[in-house]
């Protein structure tokens, strides 16, 4: 656990299961929450606003990101302003582009200048980070979510991208970089090493925090014991060959 205490990166929980979010909210290590329409759909959420109200009632003291779902920039801005009105701890997630590949720079700039705390999401390139950063208001807090896990899924090492993103964003000191879509707990330490401000992870990854610092010899033995017990419980047998 001493390794966890040394971390500078903030841990956010990513999900849309209210019970799971409440569980993570009870952990003082979790400093914020993110969600998105895909996670909400998987969780069976049908009333977006009612769900958001329930989340904010349960988590009034830490930032929570909710995403717009319009594709038209005008409607996107209307939704963003409505979402921002739901609570002082709300970050409004704006996709870096719409489905037509059009950059959301103008709406990002208008909302940021209006004091709306944004979380610009689905970012994967340094060019996008540069363009977003240029549009952010220096006086308004903001987040840029770089999907490092998805970058890694393509066979590209995300570490240089994240490290350079930190440098680019220094021109806007109130902007924070999120390492998004992590695939394993190791990513928490990688995010910390390159200076990311935040990493957001699903509950199944965050629950592995208890493994940090675990003795690997003991972990090896526990794994052997697991395989042995499961084979016994399944009743597996291997008949020996009869000698010719």
MDAnalysis code that builds the backbone (N, CA, C; Angstrom):
import MDAnalysis as mda
import numpy as np

u = mda.Universe.empty(732, n_residues=244, atom_resindex=np.repeat(np.arange(244), 3), trajectory=True)
u.add_TopologyAttr("name", ["N", "CA", "C"] * 244)
u.add_TopologyAttr("resid", np.arange(1, 245))
u.add_TopologyAttr("resname", ["UNK", "UNK", "UNK", "UNK", "UNK", "UNK", "UNK", "UNK", "UNK", "UNK", "UNK", "UNK", "UNK", "UNK", "UNK", "UNK", "UNK", "UNK", "UNK", "UNK", "UNK", "UNK", "UNK", "UNK", "UNK", "UNK", "UNK", "UNK", "UNK", "UNK", "UNK", "UNK", "UNK", "UNK", "UNK", "UNK", "UNK", "UNK", "UNK", "UNK", "UNK", "UNK", "UNK", "UNK", "UNK", "UNK", "UNK", "UNK", "UNK", "UNK", "UNK", "UNK", "UNK", "UNK", "UNK", "UNK", "UNK", "UNK", "UNK", "UNK", "UNK", "UNK", "UNK", "UNK", "UNK", "UNK", "UNK", "UNK", "UNK", "UNK", "UNK", "UNK", "UNK", "UNK", "UNK", "UNK", "UNK", "UNK", "UNK", "UNK", "UNK", "UNK", "UNK", "UNK", "UNK", "UNK", "UNK", "UNK", "UNK", "UNK", "UNK", "UNK", "UNK", "UNK", "UNK", "UNK", "UNK", "UNK", "UNK", "UNK", "UNK", "UNK", "UNK", "UNK", "UNK", "UNK", "UNK", "UNK", "UNK", "UNK", "UNK", "UNK", "UNK", "UNK", "UNK", "UNK", "UNK", "UNK", "UNK", "UNK", "UNK", "UNK", "UNK", "UNK", "UNK", "UNK", "UNK", "UNK", "UNK", "UNK", "UNK", "UNK", "UNK", "UNK", "UNK", "UNK", "UNK", "UNK", "UNK", "UNK", "UNK", "UNK", "UNK", "UNK", "UNK", "UNK", "UNK", "UNK", "UNK", "UNK", "UNK", "UNK", "UNK", "UNK", "UNK", "UNK", "UNK", "UNK", "UNK", "UNK", "UNK", "UNK", "UNK", "UNK", "UNK", "UNK", "UNK", "UNK", "UNK", "UNK", "UNK", "UNK", "UNK", "UNK", "UNK", "UNK", "UNK", "UNK", "UNK", "UNK", "UNK", "UNK", "UNK", "UNK", "UNK", "UNK", "UNK", "UNK", "UNK", "UNK", "UNK", "UNK", "UNK", "UNK", "UNK", "UNK", "UNK", "UNK", "UNK", "UNK", "UNK", "UNK", "UNK", "UNK", "UNK", "UNK", "UNK", "UNK", "UNK", "UNK", "UNK", "UNK", "UNK", "UNK", "UNK", "UNK", "UNK", "UNK", "UNK", "UNK", "UNK", "UNK", "UNK", "UNK", "UNK", "UNK", "UNK", "UNK", "UNK", "UNK", "UNK", "UNK", "UNK", "UNK", "UNK", "UNK", "UNK", "UNK", "UNK", "UNK", "UNK", "UNK", "UNK", "UNK"])
u.atoms.positions = np.array([
    [0.815, -1.214, 0.000],
    [0.000, 0.000, 0.000],
    [0.849, 1.265, 0.000],
    [2.142, 1.147, 0.414],
    [3.007, 2.316, 0.418],
    [3.167, 2.878, -0.994],
    [3.155, 2.002, -1.999],
    [3.264, 2.451, -3.391],
    [2.056, 3.294, -3.779],
    [0.885, 2.938, -3.276],
    [-0.330, 3.706, -3.578],
    [-0.275, 5.090, -2.946],
    [0.287, 5.174, -1.754],
    [0.360, 6.460, -1.060],
    [1.274, 7.440, -1.777],
    [2.193, 6.923, -2.577],
    [3.127, 7.777, -3.298],
    [2.548, 8.305, -4.603],
    [1.426, 7.767, -5.028],
    [0.847, 8.184, -6.302],
    [0.387, 9.635, -6.260],
    [0.703, 10.365, -7.317],
    [0.200, 11.725, -7.471],
    [-1.042, 11.768, -8.356],
    [-1.161, 10.789, -9.248],
    [-2.311, 10.744, -10.145],
    [-3.582, 10.484, -9.344],
    [-4.660, 11.181, -9.715],
    [-5.944, 10.991, -9.033],
    [-6.702, 9.825, -9.667],
    [-7.340, 9.015, -8.834],
    [-8.101, 7.868, -9.304],
    [-9.573, 8.246, -9.436],
    [-10.112, 8.068, -10.639],
    [-11.542, 8.243, -10.895],
    [-12.132, 6.871, -11.216],
    [-13.398, 6.675, -10.866],
    [-14.098, 5.436, -11.188],
    [-14.974, 5.658, -12.412],
    [-14.914, 4.723, -13.344],
    [-15.651, 4.822, -14.603],
    [-16.736, 3.759, -14.635],
    [-17.990, 4.165, -14.732],
    [-19.071, 3.180, -14.756],
    [-20.436, 3.848, -14.752],
    [-21.475, 3.019, -14.763],
    [-22.842, 3.541, -14.760],
    [-23.758, 2.706, -13.883],
    [-23.171, 1.875, -13.050],
    [-23.948, 1.084, -12.094],
    [-24.001, 1.864, -10.788],
    [-25.185, 2.317, -10.396],
    [-25.306, 3.198, -9.236],
    [-24.788, 2.536, -7.966],
    [-25.093, 1.264, -7.789],
    [-24.609, 0.559, -6.596],
    [-23.087, 0.515, -6.578],
    [-22.499, 0.236, -7.745],
    [-21.050, 0.203, -7.845],
    [-20.427, 1.568, -7.619],
    [-21.106, 2.613, -8.089],
    [-20.601, 3.976, -7.890],
    [-20.654, 4.351, -6.416],
    [-21.722, 3.939, -5.743],
    [-21.801, 4.195, -4.296],
    [-20.695, 3.456, -3.552],
    [-20.426, 2.237, -3.981],
    [-19.367, 1.450, -3.354],
    [-18.021, 2.160, -3.507],
    [-17.739, 2.655, -4.703],
    [-16.481, 3.352, -4.928],
    [-16.445, 4.700, -4.197],
    [-17.587, 5.332, -4.047],
    [-17.644, 6.613, -3.339],
    [-17.274, 6.463, -1.870],
    [-17.428, 5.253, -1.342],
    [-17.062, 4.996, 0.056],
    [-15.562, 4.863, 0.238],
    [-14.827, 4.769, -0.875],
    [-13.375, 4.635, -0.836],
    [-12.753, 6.026, -0.972],
    [-12.064, 6.517, 0.054],
    [-11.498, 7.869, -0.019],
    [-10.428, 8.032, -1.091],
    [-9.902, 6.928, -1.627],
    [-8.911, 7.033, -2.693],
    [-9.533, 7.475, -4.011],
    [-10.839, 7.264, -4.173],
    [-11.517, 7.619, -5.417],
    [-11.896, 9.089, -5.373],
    [-11.319, 9.868, -6.271],
    [-11.460, 11.323, -6.239],
    [-12.481, 11.877, -7.222],
    [-13.090, 11.012, -8.060],
    [-14.071, 11.489, -9.017],
    [-14.653, 10.338, -9.809],
    [-15.597, 10.654, -10.685],
    [-16.336, 9.630, -11.419],
    [-16.572, 10.076, -12.861],
    [-16.560, 9.099, -13.763],
    [-16.895, 9.344, -15.160],
    [-17.881, 8.281, -15.623],
    [-18.659, 8.625, -16.631],
    [-19.564, 7.663, -17.250],
    [-19.736, 8.069, -18.709],
    [-20.478, 7.294, -19.464],
    [-20.756, 7.649, -20.855],
    [-22.014, 6.913, -21.311],
    [-22.596, 7.311, -22.441],
    [-23.843, 6.678, -22.892],
    [-23.742, 5.180, -23.128],
    [-22.583, 4.693, -23.562],
    [-22.426, 3.261, -23.796],
    [-22.488, 2.488, -22.490],
    [-21.791, 2.979, -21.473],
    [-21.844, 2.333, -20.159],
    [-23.258, 2.393, -19.583],
    [-23.940, 3.503, -19.789],
    [-25.306, 3.657, -19.279],
    [-26.248, 2.688, -19.974],
    [-26.084, 2.541, -21.279],
    [-26.916, 1.596, -22.024],
    [-26.709, 0.172, -21.517],
    [-25.442, -0.208, -21.304],
    [-25.129, -1.542, -20.803],
    [-25.710, -1.772, -19.420],
    [-25.802, -0.698, -18.637],
    [-26.343, -0.807, -17.282],
    [-27.869, -0.770, -17.256],
    [-28.487, -0.613, -18.432],
    [-29.953, -0.606, -18.503],
    [-30.584, 0.718, -18.136],
    [-29.811, 1.801, -18.156],
    [-30.358, 3.125, -17.831],
    [-31.253, 3.593, -18.978],
    [-32.475, 3.979, -18.653],
    [-33.409, 4.468, -19.672],
    [-33.741, 5.951, -19.500],
    [-33.615, 6.474, -18.281],
    [-33.900, 7.882, -18.012],
    [-32.585, 8.565, -17.642],
    [-31.986, 9.249, -18.605],
    [-30.668, 9.842, -18.430],
    [-30.656, 10.820, -17.246],
    [-31.593, 11.761, -17.244],
    [-31.584, 12.809, -16.222],
    [-31.850, 12.242, -14.835],
    [-32.780, 11.306, -14.729],
    [-33.086, 10.707, -13.424],
    [-31.864, 9.971, -12.879],
    [-31.160, 9.256, -13.762],
    [-29.944, 8.567, -13.343],
    [-28.910, 9.571, -12.843],
    [-28.714, 10.649, -13.586],
    [-27.736, 11.657, -13.197],
    [-28.091, 12.271, -11.847],
    [-29.365, 12.547, -11.637],
    [-29.805, 13.111, -10.355],
    [-29.509, 12.143, -9.211],
    [-29.751, 10.860, -9.435],
    [-29.467, 9.855, -8.400],
    [-27.967, 9.801, -8.096],
    [-27.161, 9.861, -9.137],
    [-25.706, 9.819, -8.955],
    [-25.240, 11.039, -8.162],
    [-25.728, 12.214, -8.529],
    [-25.290, 13.441, -7.870],
    [-25.790, 13.528, -6.435],
    [-26.934, 12.901, -6.157],
    [-27.415, 12.849, -4.776],
    [-26.514, 11.941, -3.939],
    [-26.028, 10.871, -4.567],
    [-25.162, 9.921, -3.864],
    [-23.725, 10.426, -3.772],
    [-23.303, 11.236, -4.773],
    [-21.915, 11.714, -4.835],
    [-21.926, 13.239, -5.025],
    [-22.158, 13.988, -3.947],
    [-22.236, 15.443, -4.076],
    [-20.906, 16.161, -3.911],
    [-19.862, 15.417, -3.537],
    [-18.624, 16.061, -3.095],
    [-17.426, 15.825, -4.000],
    [-17.614, 15.128, -5.126],
    [-16.516, 14.857, -6.039],
    [-16.984, 15.068, -7.476],
    [-16.073, 15.402, -8.392],
    [-16.494, 15.647, -9.773],
    [-17.072, 14.402, -10.438],
    [-18.121, 14.626, -11.220],
    [-18.768, 13.558, -11.975],
    [-18.957, 14.052, -13.407],
    [-18.556, 13.236, -14.378],
    [-18.679, 13.616, -15.785],
    [-19.874, 12.927, -16.439],
    [-20.735, 13.723, -17.069],
    [-21.854, 13.208, -17.858],
    [-21.711, 13.727, -19.288],
    [-22.062, 12.882, -20.247],
    [-21.776, 13.195, -21.648],
    [-23.010, 13.616, -22.436],
    [-22.823, 14.583, -23.318],
    [-23.869, 14.928, -24.287],
    [-23.988, 13.771, -25.281],
    [-25.112, 13.718, -25.975],
    [-25.279, 12.648, -26.964],
    [-25.814, 13.171, -28.288],
    [-25.861, 14.500, -28.449],
    [-26.253, 15.090, -29.728],
    [-25.091, 15.004, -30.701],
    [-25.397, 15.028, -31.993],
    [-24.366, 15.040, -33.035],
    [-24.266, 16.409, -33.695],
    [-25.360, 17.166, -33.634],
    [-25.374, 18.545, -34.131],
    [-24.772, 19.453, -33.059],
    [-23.845, 20.320, -33.451],
    [-23.131, 21.118, -32.464],
    [-24.047, 22.092, -31.710],
    [-25.063, 22.609, -32.399],
    [-26.005, 23.498, -31.726],
    [-26.753, 22.771, -30.613],
    [-27.259, 21.596, -30.923],
    [-27.969, 20.797, -29.930],
    [-27.003, 20.301, -28.858],
    [-25.773, 20.023, -29.267],
    [-24.759, 19.598, -28.302],
    [-24.547, 20.684, -27.238],
    [-24.507, 21.924, -27.677],
    [-24.315, 23.024, -26.733],
    [-25.506, 23.182, -25.802],
    [-26.704, 23.024, -26.341],
    [-27.920, 23.093, -25.508],
    [-27.880, 22.001, -24.434],
    [-27.564, 20.782, -24.837],
    [-27.475, 19.680, -23.877],
    [-26.392, 19.934, -22.840],
    [-25.256, 20.461, -23.283],
    [-24.140, 20.715, -22.367],
    [-24.529, 21.712, -21.279],
    [-25.210, 22.764, -21.658],
    [-25.612, 23.773, -20.676],
    [-26.645, 23.200, -19.695],
    [-27.533, 22.352, -20.192],
    [-28.503, 21.709, -19.307],
    [-27.802, 20.784, -18.323],
    [-26.891, 19.948, -18.826],
    [-26.162, 19.018, -17.953],
    [-25.359, 19.784, -16.905],
    [-24.730, 20.879, -17.322],
    [-23.931, 21.674, -16.381],
    [-24.775, 22.226, -15.243],
    [-26.060, 22.449, -15.499],
    [-26.953, 23.022, -14.480],
    [-27.346, 22.011, -13.406],
    [-27.025, 20.745, -13.614],
    [-27.451, 19.713, -12.672],
    [-26.676, 19.724, -11.362],
    [-25.483, 20.299, -11.362],
    [-24.711, 20.324, -10.125],
    [-23.385, 21.036, -10.303],
    [-22.876, 21.601, -9.227],
    [-21.611, 22.335, -9.285],
    [-20.422, 21.402, -9.479],
    [-20.605, 20.120, -9.188],
    [-19.513, 19.155, -9.342],
    [-19.577, 18.394, -10.659],
    [-20.356, 18.919, -11.620],
    [-20.523, 18.245, -12.915],
    [-19.491, 18.736, -13.928],
    [-18.863, 17.783, -14.606],
    [-18.100, 18.064, -15.819],
    [-18.926, 17.568, -17.001],
    [-19.018, 18.373, -18.028],
    [-19.787, 17.992, -19.206],
    [-18.849, 17.398, -20.251],
    [-19.124, 16.153, -20.642],
    [-18.293, 15.484, -21.642],
    [-18.753, 15.878, -23.050],
    [-17.805, 16.391, -23.803],
    [-18.027, 16.775, -25.200],
    [-17.088, 15.925, -26.059],
    [-17.603, 15.225, -27.064],
    [-16.705, 14.455, -27.929],
    [-15.831, 15.383, -28.761],
    [-14.619, 14.955, -29.032],
    [-13.683, 15.794, -29.761],
    [-14.184, 16.110, -31.167],
    [-14.948, 15.209, -31.767],
    [-15.589, 15.450, -33.067],
    [-17.017, 14.916, -32.998],
    [-17.805, 15.269, -33.998],
    [-19.087, 14.591, -34.163],
    [-18.888, 13.400, -35.101],
    [-19.972, 12.719, -35.455],
    [-19.827, 11.517, -36.285],
    [-19.434, 11.844, -37.721],
    [-19.480, 13.129, -38.079],
    [-19.074, 13.551, -39.427],
    [-17.584, 13.926, -39.467],
    [-16.872, 13.643, -38.373],
    [-15.449, 13.941, -38.247],
    [-15.175, 15.435, -38.152],
    [-16.165, 16.232, -37.819],
    [-16.004, 17.681, -37.673],
    [-15.530, 17.991, -36.251],
    [-14.478, 18.762, -36.138],
    [-13.901, 19.108, -34.845],
    [-14.870, 19.968, -34.040],
    [-14.991, 19.664, -32.754],
    [-15.939, 20.365, -31.885],
    [-15.333, 21.626, -31.267],
    [-14.323, 22.177, -31.904],
    [-13.596, 23.303, -31.330],
    [-14.441, 24.510, -30.981],
    [-15.356, 24.889, -31.853],
    [-16.150, 26.097, -31.612],
    [-17.039, 25.943, -30.385],
    [-17.701, 24.794, -30.252],
    [-18.568, 24.592, -29.097],
    [-17.740, 24.436, -27.817],
    [-16.574, 23.811, -27.924],
    [-15.678, 23.716, -26.772],
    [-15.285, 25.120, -26.307],
    [-14.928, 25.971, -27.251],
    [-14.505, 27.333, -26.908],
    [-15.642, 28.138, -26.279],
    [-16.838, 28.069, -26.851],
    [-17.962, 28.834, -26.310],
    [-18.301, 28.390, -24.888],
    [-18.370, 27.077, -24.688],
    [-18.745, 26.563, -23.372],
    [-17.671, 26.863, -22.335],
    [-16.423, 26.691, -22.713],
    [-15.341, 26.956, -21.769],
    [-15.309, 28.429, -21.375],
    [-15.493, 29.318, -22.335],
    [-15.525, 30.757, -22.044],
    [-16.723, 31.127, -21.177],
    [-17.794, 30.332, -21.267],
    [-18.990, 30.575, -20.461],
    [-18.855, 29.996, -19.045],
    [-17.713, 29.364, -18.770],
    [-17.482, 28.842, -17.436],
    [-17.938, 27.417, -17.219],
    [-18.290, 26.711, -18.298],
    [-18.713, 25.315, -18.181],
    [-17.478, 24.428, -18.072],
    [-17.420, 23.627, -17.006],
    [-16.301, 22.700, -16.820],
    [-16.483, 21.513, -17.755],
    [-15.610, 21.397, -18.732],
    [-15.736, 20.366, -19.760],
    [-14.848, 19.168, -19.485],
    [-15.217, 18.059, -20.097],
    [-14.374, 16.875, -20.199],
    [-14.425, 16.483, -21.670],
    [-13.416, 16.883, -22.421],
    [-13.403, 16.603, -23.858],
    [-12.917, 15.172, -24.040],
    [-13.750, 14.358, -24.693],
    [-13.558, 12.911, -24.655],
    [-13.312, 12.296, -26.028],
    [-12.908, 11.018, -26.000],
    [-12.620, 10.228, -27.208],
    [-11.401, 10.752, -27.954],
    [-10.476, 11.352, -27.243],
    [-9.258, 11.926, -27.827],
    [-8.188, 10.841, -27.957],
    [-7.480, 10.833, -29.085],
    [-6.452, 9.805, -29.287],
    [-5.180, 10.288, -29.963],
    [-5.129, 11.545, -30.381],
    [-3.923, 12.022, -31.072],
    [-3.415, 13.319, -30.448],
    [-2.119, 13.571, -30.648],
    [-1.530, 14.803, -30.140],
    [-2.093, 16.026, -30.857],
    [-2.411, 15.886, -32.124],
    [-3.027, 16.992, -32.860],
    [-4.351, 17.388, -32.211],
    [-5.135, 16.405, -31.813],
    [-6.395, 16.707, -31.132],
    [-6.148, 17.413, -29.804],
    [-5.165, 16.934, -29.047],
    [-4.842, 17.561, -27.759],
    [-4.453, 19.025, -27.957],
    [-3.640, 19.296, -28.955],
    [-3.204, 20.662, -29.241],
    [-4.385, 21.555, -29.612],
    [-5.264, 21.037, -30.461],
    [-6.403, 21.844, -30.919],
    [-7.386, 22.112, -29.786],
    [-7.611, 21.119, -28.947],
    [-8.510, 21.298, -27.801],
    [-7.931, 22.306, -26.821],
    [-6.667, 22.122, -26.480],
    [-6.017, 23.006, -25.511],
    [-6.093, 24.466, -25.956],
    [-5.910, 24.711, -27.242],
    [-5.963, 26.068, -27.777],
    [-7.336, 26.699, -27.594],
    [-8.374, 25.868, -27.538],
    [-9.747, 26.379, -27.435],
    [-10.217, 26.576, -25.996],
    [-9.511, 26.015, -25.041],
    [-9.953, 26.095, -23.650],
    [-9.683, 27.479, -23.071],
    [-10.602, 27.944, -22.243],
    [-10.417, 29.204, -21.535],
    [-9.466, 28.979, -20.362],
    [-8.495, 29.851, -20.215],
    [-7.475, 29.666, -19.180],
    [-8.038, 29.747, -17.772],
    [-9.197, 30.374, -17.619],
    [-9.765, 30.569, -16.278],
    [-10.735, 29.476, -15.873],
    [-11.086, 28.582, -16.795],
    [-12.110, 27.574, -16.529],
    [-11.496, 26.187, -16.424],
    [-11.775, 25.466, -15.344],
    [-11.271, 24.095, -15.225],
    [-11.780, 23.228, -16.371],
    [-10.953, 22.299, -16.811],
    [-11.339, 21.404, -17.896],
    [-10.541, 20.114, -17.788],
    [-11.033, 19.106, -18.485],
    [-10.368, 17.808, -18.564],
    [-10.268, 17.420, -20.037],
    [-9.141, 16.838, -20.408],
    [-9.014, 16.221, -21.725],
    [-8.784, 14.731, -21.503],
    [-9.691, 13.913, -22.038],
    [-9.614, 12.461, -21.860],
    [-8.977, 11.813, -23.076],
    [-7.739, 11.393, -22.912],
    [-7.037, 10.679, -23.982],
    [-7.204, 9.182, -23.735],
    [-7.752, 8.487, -24.706],
    [-8.066, 7.071, -24.548],
    [-6.820, 6.220, -24.797],
    [-5.943, 6.255, -23.808],
    [-4.660, 5.560, -23.934],
    [-4.846, 4.062, -24.145],
    [-5.851, 3.484, -23.491],
    [-6.096, 2.054, -23.650],
    [-6.468, 1.689, -25.069],
    [-7.271, 2.505, -25.708],
    [-7.646, 2.234, -27.099],
    [-6.465, 2.459, -28.039],
    [-5.632, 3.443, -27.706],
    [-4.408, 3.635, -28.494],
    [-3.555, 2.375, -28.413],
    [-3.395, 1.843, -27.200],
    [-2.595, 0.630, -27.012],
    [-3.202, -0.561, -27.744],
    [-4.529, -0.599, -27.838],
    [-5.191, -1.689, -28.560],
    [-4.778, -1.754, -30.025],
    [-4.311, -0.642, -30.567],
    [-3.892, -0.615, -31.976],
    [-2.426, -1.009, -32.150],
    [-1.762, -1.343, -31.036],
    [-0.360, -1.712, -31.106],
    [0.590, -0.546, -30.947],
    [0.055, 0.632, -30.611],
    [0.876, 1.830, -30.420],
    [1.085, 2.071, -28.929],
    [2.306, 2.347, -28.528],
    [2.619, 2.661, -27.139],
    [2.045, 4.040, -26.804],
    [1.116, 4.128, -25.850],
    [0.514, 5.425, -25.544],
    [1.372, 6.316, -24.653],
    [2.420, 5.764, -24.061],
    [3.216, 6.535, -23.095],
    [3.773, 7.840, -23.688],
    [4.405, 7.820, -24.874],
    [4.912, 9.085, -25.429],
    [3.793, 10.086, -25.708],
    [2.645, 9.590, -26.147],
    [1.515, 10.482, -26.420],
    [1.050, 11.151, -25.138],
    [0.950, 10.371, -24.059],
    [0.474, 10.925, -22.792],
    [1.487, 11.906, -22.215],
    [2.754, 11.569, -22.322],
    [3.801, 12.449, -21.792],
    [3.810, 13.787, -22.535],
    [3.696, 13.735, -23.852],
    [3.677, 14.961, -24.643],
    [2.400, 15.761, -24.383],
    [1.291, 15.062, -24.166],
    [0.026, 15.746, -23.878],
    [0.126, 16.578, -22.610],
    [0.785, 16.023, -21.595],
    [0.997, 16.762, -20.348],
    [1.722, 18.071, -20.635],
    [2.733, 18.014, -21.480],
    [3.510, 19.207, -21.807],
    [2.669, 20.224, -22.577],
    [1.904, 19.745, -23.547],
    [1.054, 20.637, -24.343],
    [0.065, 21.384, -23.455],
    [-0.505, 20.674, -22.502],
    [-1.577, 21.242, -21.681],
    [-1.091, 22.200, -20.605],
    [0.221, 22.307, -20.436],
    [0.749, 23.242, -19.441],
    [0.412, 24.690, -19.765],
    [0.071, 24.955, -21.017],
    [-0.315, 26.323, -21.393],
    [-1.663, 26.715, -20.792],
    [-2.421, 25.707, -20.341],
    [-3.700, 25.957, -19.674],
    [-3.662, 25.250, -18.308],
    [-3.130, 25.919, -17.282],
    [-2.882, 25.269, -15.988],
    [-4.117, 24.689, -15.306],
    [-5.308, 25.140, -15.675],
    [-6.515, 24.595, -15.056],
    [-7.052, 23.372, -15.799],
    [-6.372, 22.981, -16.860],
    [-6.783, 21.792, -17.612],
    [-6.036, 20.571, -17.085],
    [-6.744, 19.454, -16.965],
    [-6.157, 18.211, -16.473],
    [-6.277, 17.115, -17.524],
    [-5.263, 16.266, -17.566],
    [-5.238, 15.155, -18.513],
    [-5.696, 13.878, -17.830],
    [-6.661, 13.196, -18.466],
    [-7.102, 11.881, -17.995],
    [-6.496, 10.795, -18.890],
    [-5.939, 9.763, -18.249],
    [-5.600, 8.511, -18.941],
    [-6.892, 7.695, -18.924],
    [-7.538, 7.601, -20.055],
    [-8.832, 6.916, -20.147],
    [-8.681, 5.528, -20.755],
    [-9.661, 4.693, -20.543],
    [-9.751, 3.314, -21.037],
    [-8.556, 2.443, -20.651],
    [-8.103, 2.490, -19.395],
    [-7.001, 1.609, -19.007],
    [-7.411, 0.149, -19.119],
    [-6.425, -0.706, -19.361],
    [-6.686, -2.129, -19.534],
    [-6.215, -2.963, -18.354],
    [-5.344, -2.410, -17.508],
    [-4.811, -3.159, -16.375],
    [-4.344, -2.171, -15.313],
    [-4.149, -2.676, -14.098],
    [-3.773, -1.806, -12.983],
    [-2.416, -1.147, -13.210],
    [-1.539, -1.811, -13.942],
    [-0.231, -1.228, -14.251],
    [-0.376, 0.157, -14.870],
    [-1.449, 0.378, -15.622],
    [-1.658, 1.673, -16.267],
    [-1.752, 2.810, -15.259],
    [-2.197, 2.528, -14.040],
    [-2.247, 3.556, -12.999],
    [-0.840, 4.092, -12.739],
    [0.117, 3.203, -12.629],
    [1.496, 3.600, -12.347],
    [2.156, 4.233, -13.572],
    [1.760, 3.781, -14.760],
    [2.265, 4.408, -15.981],
    [1.736, 5.836, -16.111],
    [0.468, 6.016, -15.812],
    [-0.126, 7.358, -15.862],
    [0.566, 8.281, -14.874],
    [0.844, 7.767, -13.700],
    [1.529, 8.557, -12.675],
    [2.938, 8.919, -13.129],
    [3.608, 7.973, -13.765],
    [5.002, 8.182, -14.175],
    [5.149, 9.296, -15.215],
    [4.156, 9.441, -16.109],
    [4.261, 10.469, -17.147],
    [3.627, 11.793, -16.739],
    [3.054, 11.840, -15.522],
    [2.519, 13.102, -15.028],
    [1.060, 13.353, -15.326],
    [0.311, 12.310, -15.718],
    [-1.134, 12.488, -15.906],
    [-1.757, 12.960, -14.598],
    [-2.737, 13.816, -14.702],
    [-3.406, 14.313, -13.504],
    [-4.407, 13.303, -12.952],
    [-5.033, 12.536, -13.868],
    [-6.131, 11.639, -13.496],
    [-6.032, 10.363, -14.323],
    [-6.472, 9.254, -13.747],
    [-6.753, 8.050, -14.531],
    [-8.136, 7.576, -14.116],
    [-8.964, 7.254, -15.088],
    [-10.307, 6.752, -14.783],
    [-10.395, 5.294, -15.192],
    [-10.871, 4.463, -14.280],
    [-10.872, 3.013, -14.513],
    [-12.168, 2.400, -14.027],
    [-12.535, 1.287, -14.624],
    [-13.730, 0.567, -14.207],
    [-13.501, -0.087, -12.842],
    [-14.595, -0.436, -12.187],
    [-14.504, -0.995, -10.842],
    [-13.672, -2.272, -10.787],
    [-13.760, -3.102, -11.832],
    [-13.012, -4.367, -11.798],
    [-11.507, -4.117, -11.770],
    [-11.050, -3.048, -12.416],
    [-9.630, -2.703, -12.352],
    [-9.290, -2.076, -10.999],
    [-10.150, -1.168, -10.530],
    [-9.876, -0.493, -9.265],
    [-9.860, -1.458, -8.083],
    [-10.639, -2.523, -8.174],
    [-10.657, -3.494, -7.083],
    [-9.336, -4.254, -6.965],
    [-8.507, -4.179, -8.005],
    [-7.200, -4.823, -7.955],
    [-6.181, -3.999, -7.171],
    [-6.578, -2.831, -6.688],
    [-5.667, -2.016, -5.896],
    [-5.161, -2.765, -4.672],
    [-5.989, -3.686, -4.172],
    [-5.587, -4.462, -2.994],
    [-4.400, -5.383, -3.291],
    [-4.118, -5.613, -4.580],
    [-3.004, -6.484, -4.952],
    [-1.660, -5.760, -4.977],
    [-1.699, -4.438, -4.945],
    [-0.452, -3.674, -5.043],
    [0.469, -4.028, -3.878],
    [1.693, -4.422, -4.207],
    [2.674, -4.790, -3.200],
    [2.596, -6.232, -2.743],
    [1.681, -7.007, -3.331],
    [1.512, -8.401, -2.922],
    [2.775, -9.208, -3.221],
    [3.141, -10.099, -2.300],
    [4.294, -10.965, -2.488],
    [4.034, -11.910, -3.659],
    [4.906, -11.901, -4.655],
    [4.663, -12.672, -5.871],
    [4.824, -14.173, -5.656],
    [5.677, -14.585, -4.712],
    [5.783, -16.007, -4.397],
    [4.469, -16.516, -3.814],
    [3.883, -15.736, -2.915],
    [2.592, -16.115, -2.336],
    [1.498, -16.110, -3.406],
    [1.563, -15.128, -4.296],
    [0.570, -15.030, -5.369],
    [0.677, -16.233, -6.296],
    [1.914, -16.676, -6.549],
    [2.136, -17.864, -7.367],
    [1.501, -19.090, -6.720],
    [1.742, -19.259, -5.409],
    [1.181, -20.406, -4.702],
    [-0.341, -20.373, -4.720],
    [-0.915, -19.198, -4.500],
    [-2.374, -19.066, -4.510],
    [-2.945, -19.453, -5.870],
    [-2.230, -19.126, -6.932],
    [-2.683, -19.469, -8.284],
    [-2.638, -20.979, -8.497],
    [-1.566, -21.618, -8.041],
    [-1.467, -23.078, -8.120],
    [-2.605, -23.728, -7.345],
    [-2.871, -23.212, -6.153],
    [-3.942, -23.755, -5.314],
    [-5.307, -23.594, -5.988],
    [-5.512, -22.472, -6.648],
    [-6.773, -22.234, -7.343],
    [-6.985, -23.258, -8.450],
    [-5.944, -23.473, -9.275],
    [-6.059, -24.447, -10.356],
    [-6.345, -25.848, -9.798],
    [-5.646, -26.203, -8.743],
    [-5.820, -27.529, -8.139],
    [-7.241, -27.713, -7.599],
    [-7.717, -26.730, -6.848],
    [-9.055, -26.836, -6.245],
    [-10.145, -26.873, -7.318],
    [-9.986, -26.078, -8.364],
    [-11.000, -26.045, -9.424],
    [-11.015, -27.354, -10.208],
    [-9.855, -27.939, -10.439],
    [-9.804, -29.231, -11.126],
    [-10.479, -30.316, -10.282],
    [-10.218, -30.291, -8.965],
    [-10.844, -31.266, -8.067],
    [-12.349, -31.074, -8.023],
    [-12.788, -29.792, -7.927],
    [-14.214, -29.503, -7.842],
    [-14.950, -29.914, -9.109],
    [-14.268, -29.820, -10.244],
    [-14.875, -30.204, -11.527],
    [-14.874, -31.709, -11.730],
    [-14.145, -32.426, -10.886],
    [-14.111, -33.886, -10.985],
    [-13.324, -34.397, -12.163],
    [-12.325, -33.636, -12.625],
    [-11.537, -34.056, -13.778],
    [-10.674, -35.285, -13.441],
    [-10.600, -36.173, -14.380],
    [-9.712, -37.341, -14.245],
    [-9.021, -37.584, -15.575],
    [-7.878, -38.201, -15.530],
    [-7.160, -38.604, -16.730],
    [-6.797, -40.087, -16.562],
    [-7.395, -40.916, -17.382],
    [-7.114, -42.349, -17.300],
    [-5.719, -42.641, -17.821],
    [-4.965, -43.370, -17.045],
    [-3.619, -43.743, -17.469],
    [-3.681, -44.777, -18.582],
    [-2.749, -44.705, -19.526],
    [-2.708, -45.690, -20.596],
    [-2.262, -47.054, -20.031],
    [-2.894, -48.072, -20.532],
    [-2.475, -49.406, -20.118],
    [-1.214, -49.812, -20.868],
    [-0.338, -50.461, -20.142],
    [0.896, -50.929, -20.775],
    [0.590, -51.949, -21.856],
    [1.318, -51.889, -22.943],
    [1.066, -52.830, -24.059],
    [1.490, -54.222, -23.647],
])
